[in-house]
Amino acid sequence: MAASMLPTHDVDCPYCGKFLYSALSLENVVDAEAPTSPKIETDTGGNYLRCPHCRARVAMTFVEVRGRPGFRLADSPKP
Ligand SMILES: [Zn+2]
């Protein structure tokens, strides 16, 4: 089944509340292999996504969903 057939929903940046990425399923997972997915970057602190709106470093956790690599939000932002 094509990835585009799967239900998606929008995940907002936990810092500024603006659109961050389209996630698969209710698990807030972004498909690491989909061409439309945002680029997950890596530094010494782990995986992250750079918010295009507020430039926040949004920590992401690697997960595997039904055999496919993906990422989801690592944590809620700390106050
Ligand atoms: Zn943001």
N, CA, C, O and the ligand as a Tripos MOL2 file, in Angstrom:
@<TRIPOS>MOLECULE
protein
  317   315    80     0     0
PROTEIN
NO_CHARGES

@<TRIPOS>ATOM
      1 N           0.8590   -1.2020    0.0000 N.3       1 MET1
      2 CA          0.0000    0.0000    0.0000 C.3       1 MET1
      3 C           0.8900    1.2450    0.0000 C.2       1 MET1
      4 O           1.8820    1.3100    0.7250 O.2       1 MET1
      5 N           0.5340    2.1920   -0.7920 N.am      2 ALA2
      6 CA          1.3260    3.4180   -0.8450 C.3       2 ALA2
      7 C           1.1950    4.2060    0.4440 C.2       2 ALA2
      8 O           0.1500    4.2020    1.0950 O.2       2 ALA2
      9 N           2.2740    4.8790    0.7960 N.am      3 ALA3
     10 CA          2.2690    5.6510    2.0350 C.3       3 ALA3
     11 C           1.1910    6.7280    1.9990 C.2       3 ALA3
     12 O           0.6420    7.1080    3.0330 O.2       3 ALA3
     13 N           0.8970    7.2120    0.7980 N.am      4 SER4
     14 CA         -0.0870    8.2830    0.6940 C.3       4 SER4
     15 C          -1.4950    7.8060    1.0190 C.2       4 SER4
     16 O          -2.4000    8.6120    1.2360 O.2       4 SER4
     17 N          -1.6720    6.4860    1.0500 N.am      5 MET5
     18 CA         -2.9850    5.9580    1.3850 C.3       5 MET5
     19 C          -3.2230    5.9460    2.8990 C.2       5 MET5
     20 O          -4.3600    5.8250    3.3550 O.2       5 MET5
     21 N          -2.1610    6.0690    3.6520 N.am      6 LEU6
     22 CA         -2.2960    6.0020    5.1020 C.3       6 LEU6
     23 C          -2.8310    7.3220    5.6380 C.2       6 LEU6
     24 O          -2.5360    8.3880    5.0970 O.2       6 LEU6
     25 N          -3.6080    7.2450    6.6920 N.am      7 PRO7
     26 CA         -4.0870    8.4890    7.2970 C.3       7 PRO7
     27 C          -2.9370    9.2450    7.9360 C.2       7 PRO7
     28 O          -2.0510    8.6560    8.5550 O.2       7 PRO7
     29 N          -2.9660   10.5400    7.7790 N.am      8 THR8
     30 CA         -1.9330   11.3600    8.4020 C.3       8 THR8
     31 C          -2.6010   12.4720    9.1940 C.2       8 THR8
     32 O          -3.7780   12.7770    8.9990 O.2       8 THR8
     33 N          -1.8550   13.0490   10.0590 N.am      9 HIS9
     34 CA         -2.3360   14.2480   10.7300 C.3       9 HIS9
     35 C          -1.1540   15.1550   11.0120 C.2       9 HIS9
     36 O          -0.0040   14.7170   10.9850 O.2       9 HIS9
     37 N          -1.4370   16.4140   11.2790 N.am     10 ASP10
     38 CA         -0.3780   17.3910   11.4570 C.3      10 ASP10
     39 C           0.1160   17.4040   12.8980 C.2      10 ASP10
     40 O          -0.6650   17.3370   13.8470 O.2      10 ASP10
     41 N           1.4250   17.4920   13.0300 N.am     11 VAL11
     42 CA          2.0340   17.6460   14.3450 C.3      11 VAL11
     43 C           2.5890   19.0580   14.4300 C.2      11 VAL11
     44 O           3.3000   19.5140   13.5340 O.2      11 VAL11
     45 N           2.2570   19.7410   15.5120 N.am     12 ASP12
     46 CA          2.7010   21.1150   15.6820 C.3      12 ASP12
     47 C           3.9910   21.1840   16.4770 C.2      12 ASP12
     48 O           4.2860   20.3090   17.2920 O.2      12 ASP12
     49 N           4.7450   22.2270   16.2300 N.am     13 CYS13
     50 CA          5.9600   22.4700   17.0020 C.3      13 CYS13
     51 C           5.5860   22.6660   18.4700 C.2      13 CYS13
     52 O           4.6960   23.4580   18.7790 O.2      13 CYS13
     53 N           6.2590   21.9470   19.3830 N.am     14 PRO14
     54 CA          5.9310   22.1020   20.8090 C.3      14 PRO14
     55 C           6.3730   23.4460   21.3780 C.2      14 PRO14
     56 O           6.0140   23.7880   22.5050 O.2      14 PRO14
     57 N           7.1390   24.2020   20.6210 N.am     15 TYR15
     58 CA          7.6500   25.4800   21.1210 C.3      15 TYR15
     59 C           6.8290   26.6640   20.6300 C.2      15 TYR15
     60 O           6.5300   27.5780   21.3990 O.2      15 TYR15
     61 N           6.4610   26.6500   19.3380 N.am     16 CYS16
     62 CA          5.7500   27.7990   18.8060 C.3      16 CYS16
     63 C           4.3310   27.4460   18.3540 C.2      16 CYS16
     64 O           3.5360   28.3380   18.0590 O.2      16 CYS16
     65 N           4.0060   26.1370   18.2980 N.am     17 GLY17
     66 CA          2.6500   25.7340   17.9780 C.3      17 GLY17
     67 C           2.3080   25.7640   16.5030 C.2      17 GLY17
     68 O           1.1580   25.5330   16.1290 O.2      17 GLY17
     69 N           3.2860   26.0440   15.6610 N.am     18 LYS18
     70 CA          3.0250   26.0490   14.2230 C.3      18 LYS18
     71 C           3.3110   24.6750   13.6240 C.2      18 LYS18
     72 O           3.9600   23.8300   14.2400 O.2      18 LYS18
     73 N           2.8120   24.4760   12.4110 N.am     19 PHE19
     74 CA          2.9360   23.1740   11.7550 C.3      19 PHE19
     75 C           4.3890   22.7280   11.6490 C.2      19 PHE19
     76 O           5.2600   23.4730   11.1980 O.2      19 PHE19
     77 N           4.6250   21.4880   12.0780 N.am     20 LEU20
     78 CA          5.9880   20.9630   12.0370 C.3      20 LEU20
     79 C           6.1250   19.8670   10.9820 C.2      20 LEU20
     80 O           7.0070   19.9330   10.1260 O.2      20 LEU20
     81 N           5.2570   18.8660   11.0430 N.am     21 TYR21
     82 CA          5.3010   17.8110   10.0280 C.3      21 TYR21
     83 C           3.9880   17.0460   10.0020 C.2      21 TYR21
     84 O           3.1860   17.1190   10.9330 O.2      21 TYR21
     85 N           3.7900   16.3160    8.9210 N.am     22 SER22
     86 CA          2.6460   15.4230    8.8120 C.3      22 SER22
     87 C           3.0560   14.0540    9.3110 C.2      22 SER22
     88 O           4.0310   13.4730    8.8340 O.2      22 SER22
     89 N           2.3100   13.5430   10.2700 N.am     23 ALA23
     90 CA          2.6620   12.2760   10.8930 C.3      23 ALA23
     91 C           1.7520   11.1710   10.4080 C.2      23 ALA23
     92 O           0.6030   11.3990   10.0280 O.2      23 ALA23
     93 N           2.3020    9.9560   10.4320 N.am     24 LEU24
     94 CA          1.5050    8.7820   10.1560 C.3      24 LEU24
     95 C           0.8370    8.3390   11.4450 C.2      24 LEU24
     96 O           1.4680    8.3210   12.5020 O.2      24 LEU24
     97 N          -0.4220    7.9850   11.3630 N.am     25 SER25
     98 CA         -1.1080    7.3570   12.4800 C.3      25 SER25
     99 C          -1.2330    8.2910   13.6810 C.2      25 SER25
    100 O          -0.9370    9.4830   13.6050 O.2      25 SER25
    101 N          -1.6750    7.7170   14.7720 N.am     26 LEU26
    102 CA         -1.8710    8.5140   15.9820 C.3      26 LEU26
    103 C          -0.6160    8.5690   16.8320 C.2      26 LEU26
    104 O          -0.6160    9.1850   17.8980 O.2      26 LEU26
    105 N           0.4470    7.9380   16.3770 N.am     27 GLU27
    106 CA          1.6530    7.8590   17.1990 C.3      27 GLU27
    107 C           2.6110    9.0190   16.9430 C.2      27 GLU27
    108 O           3.7210    9.0440   17.4740 O.2      27 GLU27
    109 N           2.1760    9.9750   16.1290 N.am     28 ASN28
    110 CA          3.0230   11.1260   15.8000 C.3      28 ASN28
    111 C           4.3270   10.7220   15.1210 C.2      28 ASN28
    112 O           5.3520   11.3900   15.2590 O.2      28 ASN28
    113 N           4.2670    9.6260   14.3930 N.am     29 VAL29
    114 CA          5.4830    9.1260   13.7540 C.3      29 VAL29
    115 C           5.6290    9.7270   12.3610 C.2      29 VAL29
    116 O           4.6870    9.7520   11.5680 O.2      29 VAL29
    117 N           6.8360   10.2070   12.0900 N.am     30 VAL30
    118 CA          7.1560   10.6550   10.7380 C.3      30 VAL30
    119 C           7.9590    9.5510   10.0620 C.2      30 VAL30
    120 O           8.9040    9.0190   10.6440 O.2      30 VAL30
    121 N           7.5880    9.2120    8.8490 N.am     31 ASP31
    122 CA          8.2580    8.1440    8.1160 C.3      31 ASP31
    123 C           9.6290    8.6330    7.6460 C.2      31 ASP31
    124 O           9.7290    9.6010    6.8930 O.2      31 ASP31
    125 N          10.6740    7.9570    8.0950 N.am     32 ALA32
    126 CA         12.0320    8.4070    7.7720 C.3      32 ALA32
    127 C          12.3440    8.2430    6.2930 C.2      32 ALA32
    128 O          13.2530    8.9020    5.7880 O.2      32 ALA32
    129 N          11.6250    7.3910    5.5910 N.am     33 GLU33
    130 CA         11.9680    7.1070    4.2000 C.3      33 GLU33
    131 C          11.0700    7.8110    3.1910 C.2      33 GLU33
    132 O          11.3490    7.7780    1.9920 O.2      33 GLU33
    133 N          10.0140    8.4390    3.6470 N.am     34 ALA34
    134 CA          9.1160    9.1090    2.7090 C.3      34 ALA34
    135 C           9.7790   10.3810    2.1860 C.2      34 ALA34
    136 O          10.3640   11.1420    2.9560 O.2      34 ALA34
    137 N           9.6880   10.6080    0.8770 N.am     35 PRO35
    138 CA         10.3360   11.7870    0.2920 C.3      35 PRO35
    139 C           9.7400   13.1010    0.7880 C.2      35 PRO35
    140 O          10.3880   14.1460    0.7250 O.2      35 PRO35
    141 N           8.5120   13.0430    1.2770 N.am     36 THR36
    142 CA          7.8670   14.2670    1.7490 C.3      36 THR36
    143 C           8.1800   14.5600    3.2110 C.2      36 THR36
    144 O           7.8010   15.6070    3.7350 O.2      36 THR36
    145 N           8.8640   13.6450    3.8570 N.am     37 SER37
    146 CA          9.1490   13.8440    5.2720 C.3      37 SER37
    147 C          10.1850   14.9420    5.4810 C.2      37 SER37
    148 O          11.0620   15.1440    4.6410 O.2      37 SER37
    149 N          10.0840   15.6380    6.5870 N.am     38 PRO38
    150 CA         11.1120   16.6310    6.9080 C.3      38 PRO38
    151 C          12.4240   15.9340    7.2280 C.2      38 PRO38
    152 O          12.4380   14.7660    7.6130 O.2      38 PRO38
    153 N          13.5040   16.6410    7.0690 N.am     39 LYS39
    154 CA         14.8150   16.0510    7.2950 C.3      39 LYS39
    155 C          15.1290   16.0100    8.7840 C.2      39 LYS39
    156 O          15.1380   17.0370    9.4630 O.2      39 LYS39
    157 N          15.3850   14.8030    9.2740 N.am     40 ILE40
    158 CA         15.8070   14.6500   10.6590 C.3      40 ILE40
    159 C          17.3220   14.7840   10.7000 C.2      40 ILE40
    160 O          18.0330   14.0950    9.9690 O.2      40 ILE40
    161 N          17.8060   15.6600   11.5440 N.am     41 GLU41
    162 CA         19.2410   15.8720   11.6480 C.3      41 GLU41
    163 C          19.7600   15.2220   12.9230 C.2      41 GLU41
    164 O          18.9880   14.8840   13.8200 O.2      41 GLU41
    165 N          21.0580   15.0550   12.9910 N.am     42 THR42
    166 CA         21.6710   14.3890   14.1320 C.3      42 THR42
    167 C          22.8440   15.2170   14.6310 C.2      42 THR42
    168 O          23.6550   15.7010   13.8420 O.2      42 THR42
    169 N          22.9270   15.3770   15.9420 N.am     43 ASP43
    170 CA         24.1160   15.9730   16.5300 C.3      43 ASP43
    171 C          24.4900   15.1480   17.7620 C.2      43 ASP43
    172 O          23.9550   14.0610   17.9770 O.2      43 ASP43
    173 N          25.4020   15.6680   18.5580 N.am     44 THR44
    174 CA         25.8690   14.8860   19.7030 C.3      44 THR44
    175 C          24.7610   14.6430   20.7230 C.2      44 THR44
    176 O          24.8630   13.7350   21.5470 O.2      44 THR44
    177 N          23.7070   15.4480   20.6690 N.am     45 GLY45
    178 CA         22.5950   15.2640   21.5880 C.3      45 GLY45
    179 C          21.5530   14.2830   21.0970 C.2      45 GLY45
    180 O          20.6210   13.9450   21.8250 O.2      45 GLY45
    181 N          21.7060   13.8210   19.8570 N.am     46 GLY46
    182 CA         20.7490   12.8650   19.3210 C.3      46 GLY46
    183 C          20.0980   13.3800   18.0520 C.2      46 GLY46
    184 O          20.6510   14.2340   17.3590 O.2      46 GLY46
    185 N          18.9210   12.8560   17.7540 N.am     47 ASN47
    186 CA         18.1970   13.2340   16.5430 C.3      47 ASN47
    187 C          17.2830   14.4120   16.8400 C.2      47 ASN47
    188 O          16.7260   14.5320   17.9320 O.2      47 ASN47
    189 N          17.1440   15.2690   15.8510 N.am     48 TYR48
    190 CA         16.2720   16.4140   16.0530 C.3      48 TYR48
    191 C          15.7700   16.9380   14.7170 C.2      48 TYR48
    192 O          16.2830   16.6170   13.6450 O.2      48 TYR48
    193 N          14.7420   17.7590   14.8430 N.am     49 LEU49
    194 CA         14.1510   18.4430   13.7010 C.3      49 LEU49
    195 C          14.2550   19.9360   13.9830 C.2      49 LEU49
    196 O          13.9460   20.3810   15.0890 O.2      49 LEU49
    197 N          14.6830   20.7040   13.0030 N.am     50 ARG50
    198 CA         14.7780   22.1470   13.1830 C.3      50 ARG50
    199 C          13.4560   22.7580   12.7610 C.2      50 ARG50
    200 O          13.0640   22.6540   11.5990 O.2      50 ARG50
    201 N          12.7700   23.3920   13.6960 N.am     51 CYS51
    202 CA         11.4930   24.0240   13.3570 C.3      51 CYS51
    203 C          11.7280   25.1380   12.3490 C.2      51 CYS51
    204 O          12.5460   26.0260   12.5930 O.2      51 CYS51
    205 N          11.0160   25.1070   11.2050 N.am     52 PRO52
    206 CA         11.2180   26.1400   10.1900 C.3      52 PRO52
    207 C          10.6520   27.4990   10.6020 C.2      52 PRO52
    208 O          10.9430   28.5140    9.9690 O.2      52 PRO52
    209 N           9.8470   27.5180   11.6610 N.am     53 HIS53
    210 CA          9.2010   28.7580   12.0690 C.3      53 HIS53
    211 C           9.9910   29.4770   13.1640 C.2      53 HIS53
    212 O          10.3130   30.6580   13.0340 O.2      53 HIS53
    213 N          10.3000   28.7500   14.2460 N.am     54 CYS54
    214 CA         10.9550   29.3970   15.3810 C.3      54 CYS54
    215 C          12.3930   28.9300   15.5610 C.2      54 CYS54
    216 O          13.0800   29.3830   16.4770 O.2      54 CYS54
    217 N          12.8520   28.0380   14.7040 N.am     55 ARG55
    218 CA         14.2250   27.5390   14.7200 C.3      55 ARG55
    219 C          14.5550   26.7340   15.9660 C.2      55 ARG55
    220 O          15.7280   26.5270   16.2790 O.2      55 ARG55
    221 N          13.5390   26.2820   16.6730 N.am     56 ALA56
    222 CA         13.7860   25.4740   17.8560 C.3      56 ALA56
    223 C          14.3560   24.1120   17.4570 C.2      56 ALA56
    224 O          14.0820   23.5900   16.3760 O.2      56 ALA56
    225 N          15.1460   23.5660   18.3520 N.am     57 ARG57
    226 CA         15.6530   22.1990   18.1570 C.3      57 ARG57
    227 C          14.6580   21.2580   18.8210 C.2      57 ARG57
    228 O          14.5660   21.1980   20.0470 O.2      57 ARG57
    229 N          13.9120   20.5210   17.9970 N.am     58 VAL58
    230 CA         12.8730   19.6320   18.5010 C.3      58 VAL58
    231 C          13.4390   18.2120   18.5180 C.2      58 VAL58
    232 O          13.6700   17.6150   17.4670 O.2      58 VAL58
    233 N          13.6590   17.6820   19.7140 N.am     59 ALA59
    234 CA         14.2660   16.3650   19.8500 C.3      59 ALA59
    235 C          13.3320   15.2840   19.3260 C.2      59 ALA59
    236 O          12.1300   15.3050   19.5910 O.2      59 ALA59
    237 N          13.8950   14.3440   18.5850 N.am     60 MET60
    238 CA         13.1290   13.2500   18.0040 C.3      60 MET60
    239 C          13.7390   11.9230   18.4480 C.2      60 MET60
    240 O          14.9450   11.8190   18.6670 O.2      60 MET60
    241 N          12.8870   10.9200   18.5760 N.am     61 THR61
    242 CA         13.3310    9.5820   18.9490 C.3      61 THR61
    243 C          13.1140    8.6340   17.7750 C.2      61 THR61
    244 O          12.0670    8.6500   17.1270 O.2      61 THR61
    245 N          14.1230    7.8120   17.5160 N.am     62 PHE62
    246 CA         13.9940    6.8280   16.4420 C.3      62 PHE62
    247 C          13.0520    5.7170   16.8870 C.2      62 PHE62
    248 O          13.1710    5.1860   17.9920 O.2      62 PHE62
    249 N          12.1270    5.3800   16.0170 N.am     63 VAL63
    250 CA         11.2210    4.2670   16.2810 C.3      63 VAL63
    251 C          11.0830    3.4410   15.0140 C.2      63 VAL63
    252 O          11.3580    3.9190   13.9140 O.2      63 VAL63
    253 N          10.6590    2.2100   15.1780 N.am     64 GLU64
    254 CA         10.3650    1.3870   14.0260 C.3      64 GLU64
    255 C           8.8960    1.0260   14.0880 C.2      64 GLU64
    256 O           8.4240    0.4670   15.0780 O.2      64 GLU64
    257 N           8.1730    1.3490   13.0190 N.am     65 VAL65
    258 CA          6.7440    1.0890   12.9810 C.3      65 VAL65
    259 C           6.4550    0.1460   11.8300 C.2      65 VAL65
    260 O           6.6800    0.4710   10.6650 O.2      65 VAL65
    261 N           5.9560   -1.0210   12.1790 N.am     66 ARG66
    262 CA          5.6360   -2.0240   11.1610 C.3      66 ARG66
    263 C           6.7990   -2.2290   10.1870 C.2      66 ARG66
    264 O           6.6110   -2.3060    8.9730 O.2      66 ARG66
    265 N           8.0010   -2.3130   10.7530 N.am     67 GLY67
    266 CA          9.1730   -2.6340    9.9560 C.3      67 GLY67
    267 C           9.8050   -1.4730    9.2200 C.2      67 GLY67
    268 O          10.7980   -1.6490    8.5130 O.2      67 GLY67
    269 N           9.2330   -0.2760    9.3810 N.am     68 ARG68
    270 CA          9.7890    0.8860    8.6820 C.3      68 ARG68
    271 C          10.3960    1.8490    9.6940 C.2      68 ARG68
    272 O           9.8440    2.0520   10.7750 O.2      68 ARG68
    273 N          11.5310    2.4400    9.3400 N.am     69 PRO69
    274 CA         12.1390    3.4040   10.2550 C.3      69 PRO69
    275 C          11.3550    4.7020   10.2810 C.2      69 PRO69
    276 O          10.8180    5.1520    9.2690 O.2      69 PRO69
    277 N          11.3060    5.2850   11.4560 N.am     70 GLY70
    278 CA         10.6110    6.5600   11.5880 C.3      70 GLY70
    279 C          11.0870    7.2950   12.8200 C.2      70 GLY70
    280 O          11.9470    6.8190   13.5610 O.2      70 GLY70
    281 N          10.5150    8.4560   13.0220 N.am     71 PHE71
    282 CA         10.8520    9.2580   14.1980 C.3      71 PHE71
    283 C           9.5850    9.8240   14.7930 C.2      71 PHE71
    284 O           8.6110   10.0840   14.0870 O.2      71 PHE71
    285 N           9.6070   10.0150   16.1100 N.am     72 ARG72
    286 CA          8.5160   10.7330   16.7460 C.3      72 ARG72
    287 C           9.1070   11.7140   17.7580 C.2      72 ARG72
    288 O          10.2930   11.6490   18.0820 O.2      72 ARG72
    289 N           8.2760   12.6100   18.2440 N.am     73 LEU73
    290 CA          8.7460   13.5900   19.2190 C.3      73 LEU73
    291 C           9.3080   12.8640   20.4230 C.2      73 LEU73
    292 O           8.6840   11.9370   20.9400 O.2      73 LEU73
    293 N          10.4810   13.2790   20.8720 N.am     74 ALA74
    294 CA         11.1270   12.5950   21.9800 C.3      74 ALA74
    295 C          10.4530   12.9360   23.3030 C.2      74 ALA74
    296 O          10.2160   12.0500   24.1230 O.2      74 ALA74
    297 N          10.1520   14.1790   23.5100 N.am     75 ASP75
    298 CA          9.6430   14.6370   24.8040 C.3      75 ASP75
    299 C           8.7970   15.8750   24.6080 C.2      75 ASP75
    300 O           8.8770   16.5560   23.5860 O.2      75 ASP75
    301 N           7.9960   16.1430   25.5980 N.am     76 SER76
    302 CA          7.4010   17.4660   25.6580 C.3      76 SER76
    303 C           8.5050   18.4340   26.0580 C.2      76 SER76
    304 O           9.4260   18.0650   26.7870 O.2      76 SER76
    305 N           8.4150   19.6690   25.5830 N.am     77 PRO77
    306 CA          9.4590   20.6310   25.9380 C.3      77 PRO77
    307 C           9.4900   20.8830   27.4320 C.2      77 PRO77
    308 O           8.4550   20.9310   28.0970 O.2      77 PRO77
    309 N          10.7020   21.0430   27.9410 N.am     78 LYS78
    310 CA         10.8540   21.3630   29.3620 C.3      78 LYS78
    311 C          10.6140   22.8590   29.5570 C.2      78 LYS78
    312 O          11.0420   23.6710   28.7370 O.2      78 LYS78
    313 N           9.9350   23.2190   30.6340 N.am     79 PRO79
    314 CA          9.7050   24.6390   30.8790 C.3      79 PRO79
    315 C          10.9950   25.3950   31.1480 C.2      79 PRO79
    316 O          10.9660   26.6050   31.3730 O.2      79 PRO79
    317 ZN          8.5660   26.1730   16.2920 Zn       80 ZN80
@<TRIPOS>BOND
     1     1     2 1
     2     2     3 1
     3     3     4 2
     4     3     5 am
     5     5     6 1
     6     6     7 1
     7     7     8 2
     8     7     9 am
     9     9    10 1
    10    10    11 1
    11    11    12 2
    12    11    13 am
    13    13    14 1
    14    14    15 1
    15    15    16 2
    16    15    17 am
    17    17    18 1
    18    18    19 1
    19    19    20 2
    20    19    21 am
    21    21    22 1
    22    22    23 1
    23    23    24 2
    24    23    25 am
    25    25    26 1
    26    26    27 1
    27    27    28 2
    28    27    29 am
    29    29    30 1
    30    30    31 1
    31    31    32 2
    32    31    33 am
    33    33    34 1
    34    34    35 1
    35    35    36 2
    36    35    37 am
    37    37    38 1
    38    38    39 1
    39    39    40 2
    40    39    41 am
    41    41    42 1
    42    42    43 1
    43    43    44 2
    44    43    45 am
    45    45    46 1
    46    46    47 1
    47    47    48 2
    48    47    49 am
    49    49    50 1
    50    50    51 1
    51    51    52 2
    52    51    53 am
    53    53    54 1
    54    54    55 1
    55    55    56 2
    56    55    57 am
    57    57    58 1
    58    58    59 1
    59    59    60 2
    60    59    61 am
    61    61    62 1
    62    62    63 1
    63    63    64 2
    64    63    65 am
    65    65    66 1
    66    66    67 1
    67    67    68 2
    68    67    69 am
    69    69    70 1
    70    70    71 1
    71    71    72 2
    72    71    73 am
    73    73    74 1
    74    74    75 1
    75    75    76 2
    76    75    77 am
    77    77    78 1
    78    78    79 1
    79    79    80 2
    80    79    81 am
    81    81    82 1
    82    82    83 1
    83    83    84 2
    84    83    85 am
    85    85    86 1
    86    86    87 1
    87    87    88 2
    88    87    89 am
    89    89    90 1
    90    90    91 1
    91    91    92 2
    92    91    93 am
    93    93    94 1
    94    94    95 1
    95    95    96 2
    96    95    97 am
    97    97    98 1
    98    98    99 1
    99    99   100 2
   100    99   101 am
   101   101   102 1
   102   102   103 1
   103   103   104 2
   104   103   105 am
   105   105   106 1
   106   106   107 1
   107   107   108 2
   108   107   109 am
   109   109   110 1
   110   110   111 1
   111   111   112 2
   112   111   113 am
   113   113   114 1
   114   114   115 1
   115   115   116 2
   116   115   117 am
   117   117   118 1
   118   118   119 1
   119   119   120 2
   120   119   121 am
   121   121   122 1
   122   122   123 1
   123   123   124 2
   124   123   125 am
   125   125   126 1
   126   126   127 1
   127   127   128 2
   128   127   129 am
   129   129   130 1
   130   130   131 1
   131   131   132 2
   132   131   133 am
   133   133   134 1
   134   134   135 1
   135   135   136 2
   136   135   137 am
   137   137   138 1
   138   138   139 1
   139   139   140 2
   140   139   141 am
   141   141   142 1
   142   142   143 1
   143   143   144 2
   144   143   145 am
   145   145   146 1
   146   146   147 1
   147   147   148 2
   148   147   149 am
   149   149   150 1
   150   150   151 1
   151   151   152 2
   152   151   153 am
   153   153   154 1
   154   154   155 1
   155   155   156 2
   156   155   157 am
   157   157   158 1
   158   158   159 1
   159   159   160 2
   160   159   161 am
   161   161   162 1
   162   162   163 1
   163   163   164 2
   164   163   165 am
   165   165   166 1
   166   166   167 1
   167   167   168 2
   168   167   169 am
   169   169   170 1
   170   170   171 1
   171   171   172 2
   172   171   173 am
   173   173   174 1
   174   174   175 1
   175   175   176 2
   176   175   177 am
   177   177   178 1
   178   178   179 1
   179   179   180 2
   180   179   181 am
   181   181   182 1
   182   182   183 1
   183   183   184 2
   184   183   185 am
   185   185   186 1
   186   186   187 1
   187   187   188 2
   188   187   189 am
   189   189   190 1
   190   190   191 1
   191   191   192 2
   192   191   193 am
   193   193   194 1
   194   194   195 1
   195   195   196 2
   196   195   197 am
   197   197   198 1
   198   198   199 1
   199   199   200 2
   200   199   201 am
   201   201   202 1
   202   202   203 1
   203   203   204 2
   204   203   205 am
   205   205   206 1
   206   206   207 1
   207   207   208 2
   208   207   209 am
   209   209   210 1
   210   210   211 1
   211   211   212 2
   212   211   213 am
   213   213   214 1
   214   214   215 1
   215   215   216 2
   216   215   217 am
   217   217   218 1
   218   218   219 1
   219   219   220 2
   220   219   221 am
   221   221   222 1
   222   222   223 1
   223   223   224 2
   224   223   225 am
   225   225   226 1
   226   226   227 1
   227   227   228 2
   228   227   229 am
   229   229   230 1
   230   230   231 1
   231   231   232 2
   232   231   233 am
   233   233   234 1
   234   234   235 1
   235   235   236 2
   236   235   237 am
   237   237   238 1
   238   238   239 1
   239   239   240 2
   240   239   241 am
   241   241   242 1
   242   242   243 1
   243   243   244 2
   244   243   245 am
   245   245   246 1
   246   246   247 1
   247   247   248 2
   248   247   249 am
   249   249   250 1
   250   250   251 1
   251   251   252 2
   252   251   253 am
   253   253   254 1
   254   254   255 1
   255   255   256 2
   256   255   257 am
   257   257   258 1
   258   258   259 1
   259   259   260 2
   260   259   261 am
   261   261   262 1
   262   262   263 1
   263   263   264 2
   264   263   265 am
   265   265   266 1
   266   266   267 1
   267   267   268 2
   268   267   269 am
   269   269   270 1
   270   270   271 1
   271   271   272 2
   272   271   273 am
   273   273   274 1
   274   274   275 1
   275   275   276 2
   276   275   277 am
   277   277   278 1
   278   278   279 1
   279   279   280 2
   280   279   281 am
   281   281   282 1
   282   282   283 1
   283   283   284 2
   284   283   285 am
   285   285   286 1
   286   286   287 1
   287   287   288 2
   288   287   289 am
   289   289   290 1
   290   290   291 1
   291   291   292 2
   292   291   293 am
   293   293   294 1
   294   294   295 1
   295   295   296 2
   296   295   297 am
   297   297   298 1
   298   298   299 1
   299   299   300 2
   300   299   301 am
   301   301   302 1
   302   302   303 1
   303   303   304 2
   304   303   305 am
   305   305   306 1
   306   306   307 1
   307   307   308 2
   308   307   309 am
   309   309   310 1
   310   310   311 1
   311   311   312 2
   312   311   313 am
   313   313   314 1
   314   314   315 1
   315   315   316 2
@<TRIPOS>SUBSTRUCTURE
     1 MET1         2 RESIDUE 1 A MET
     2 ALA2         6 RESIDUE 1 A ALA
     3 ALA3        10 RESIDUE 1 A ALA
     4 SER4        14 RESIDUE 1 A SER
     5 MET5        18 RESIDUE 1 A MET
     6 LEU6        22 RESIDUE 1 A LEU
     7 PRO7        26 RESIDUE 1 A PRO
     8 THR8        30 RESIDUE 1 A THR
     9 HIS9        34 RESIDUE 1 A HIS
    10 ASP10       38 RESIDUE 1 A ASP
    11 VAL11       42 RESIDUE 1 A VAL
    12 ASP12       46 RESIDUE 1 A ASP
    13 CYS13       50 RESIDUE 1 A CYS
    14 PRO14       54 RESIDUE 1 A PRO
    15 TYR15       58 RESIDUE 1 A TYR
    16 CYS16       62 RESIDUE 1 A CYS
    17 GLY17       66 RESIDUE 1 A GLY
    18 LYS18       70 RESIDUE 1 A LYS
    19 PHE19       74 RESIDUE 1 A PHE
    20 LEU20       78 RESIDUE 1 A LEU
    21 TYR21       82 RESIDUE 1 A TYR
    22 SER22       86 RESIDUE 1 A SER
    23 ALA23       90 RESIDUE 1 A ALA
    24 LEU24       94 RESIDUE 1 A LEU
    25 SER25       98 RESIDUE 1 A SER
    26 LEU26      102 RESIDUE 1 A LEU
    27 GLU27      106 RESIDUE 1 A GLU
    28 ASN28      110 RESIDUE 1 A ASN
    29 VAL29      114 RESIDUE 1 A VAL
    30 VAL30      118 RESIDUE 1 A VAL
    31 ASP31      122 RESIDUE 1 A ASP
    32 ALA32      126 RESIDUE 1 A ALA
    33 GLU33      130 RESIDUE 1 A GLU
    34 ALA34      134 RESIDUE 1 A ALA
    35 PRO35      138 RESIDUE 1 A PRO
    36 THR36      142 RESIDUE 1 A THR
    37 SER37      146 RESIDUE 1 A SER
    38 PRO38      150 RESIDUE 1 A PRO
    39 LYS39      154 RESIDUE 1 A LYS
    40 ILE40      158 RESIDUE 1 A ILE
    41 GLU41      162 RESIDUE 1 A GLU
    42 THR42      166 RESIDUE 1 A THR
    43 ASP43      170 RESIDUE 1 A ASP
    44 THR44      174 RESIDUE 1 A THR
    45 GLY45      178 RESIDUE 1 A GLY
    46 GLY46      182 RESIDUE 1 A GLY
    47 ASN47      186 RESIDUE 1 A ASN
    48 TYR48      190 RESIDUE 1 A TYR
    49 LEU49      194 RESIDUE 1 A LEU
    50 ARG50      198 RESIDUE 1 A ARG
    51 CYS51      202 RESIDUE 1 A CYS
    52 PRO52      206 RESIDUE 1 A PRO
    53 HIS53      210 RESIDUE 1 A HIS
    54 CYS54      214 RESIDUE 1 A CYS
    55 ARG55      218 RESIDUE 1 A ARG
    56 ALA56      222 RESIDUE 1 A ALA
    57 ARG57      226 RESIDUE 1 A ARG
    58 VAL58      230 RESIDUE 1 A VAL
    59 ALA59      234 RESIDUE 1 A ALA
    60 MET60      238 RESIDUE 1 A MET
    61 THR61      242 RESIDUE 1 A THR
    62 PHE62      246 RESIDUE 1 A PHE
    63 VAL63      250 RESIDUE 1 A VAL
    64 GLU64      254 RESIDUE 1 A GLU
    65 VAL65      258 RESIDUE 1 A VAL
    66 ARG66      262 RESIDUE 1 A ARG
    67 GLY67      266 RESIDUE 1 A GLY
    68 ARG68      270 RESIDUE 1 A ARG
    69 PRO69      274 RESIDUE 1 A PRO
    70 GLY70      278 RESIDUE 1 A GLY
    71 PHE71      282 RESIDUE 1 A PHE
    72 ARG72      286 RESIDUE 1 A ARG
    73 LEU73      290 RESIDUE 1 A LEU
    74 ALA74      294 RESIDUE 1 A ALA
    75 ASP75      298 RESIDUE 1 A ASP
    76 SER76      302 RESIDUE 1 A SER
    77 PRO77      306 RESIDUE 1 A PRO
    78 LYS78      310 RESIDUE 1 A LYS
    79 PRO79      314 RESIDUE 1 A PRO
    80 ZN80       317 GROUP 0 **** ****
